[in-house]
Amino acid sequence: MRICLIAAALLALPVLTACGGDEAPAVTQAELSKSLQDKGLKNPALADCAAQVFLDSGMSQDGLRVMVSNAQSDDPAKLLGEGDAAKVSAAQSKIAADCVRVGS
């Protein structure tokens, strides 16, 4: 009986330790910039600036992943949580103020 319990514990150990590492890697400024360019923002300097503003806005990684995903939606804001949607709105104002002159 004791041997069976030890064997079961040893077999379960790799499975249980693998469960803790499923977190997706953080979205980078380069990924976000590329996604913005792929979605129609053709000026690379403007896309880089906008991506940095979104990263600095404090959005969650889940929210940033929604932004870089290729999912098509009538309104991508519907896919964001309430907190992230507010941060996107604030970031858009900052982008208009700070980045548009960079992209000119």
Steps between C-alpha positions, in 0.01 A plus 500: 500500500778740593687428176185573299458839669862594440476387137179701453664808651803466274280460193287801594795729572589587137135561418446727798817702443415550132169663592667804655677617184206560268513879521539659159803724446451873543401701194794706380509846347625347174209253483246770571657737246501230232137419576402867468683519167337179377160647588553812294728741689757531222745745660752290702606791724137573589433130562806473725394806699140380531612154608717649774211718621275193522767311694553792736124540554490214749277275290490138606688241297162349406392835360823539307457147361154599374661792321763284327263217419370460149145455623258704297221669690257781426631673811825367649426702816228244576775242545676714762415518866360824638834607648691432180239680289544813714878473465469470120289815493758692704783356287328612179489858630870482590581353158316786331692752709847342506539263207327664207775764477758217508334330205484819293 
